[in-house]
Amino acid sequence: QVQLVESGGGLVQPGGSLRLSCAGSGFTFSSYVMSWYRQAPGKAREFVARISSAGDWTNYPNSMKGRFTISRDNAKNTVYLQMNSLNSEDTAVYYCNAHNYPVDYWGQGTQVTVSS
């Protein structure tokens, strides 16, 4: 049974940091490109970060560069998202994705709320 379980979300003040984790099981984690997406209320799902299966390259949209860092530990079947300098526009449900064409797996999401 494939599972992606996100954790680490919560309430954080503007300017603060959070580290999200996503633990995978039921598939060969190290063979999958891992990504983070987010979806704010009333908005489309948005790409946040991506990391190769070996962890040797990463990709971010320009709006996330310098604030967000994706990493992975294949020994622990876990991908991380370090988020710094958070602001209210970062408030969203954050989803973990595992991709190995043509297969895609999604987690259930973790809520991140940035508010004072």
Buried (B, 14 or more C-beta within 10 A) or exposed (E): EEEBBBBBBEEBEEEBEBEBBBBBEEBEBBEBBBBBBBBBEEEEBBBBBBBEBEBEEBBBEEEBEEBBBBBBEBEEBBBBBBBEEBEEEBBBBBBBBBBEEEEEBBBEBBEBBBEE
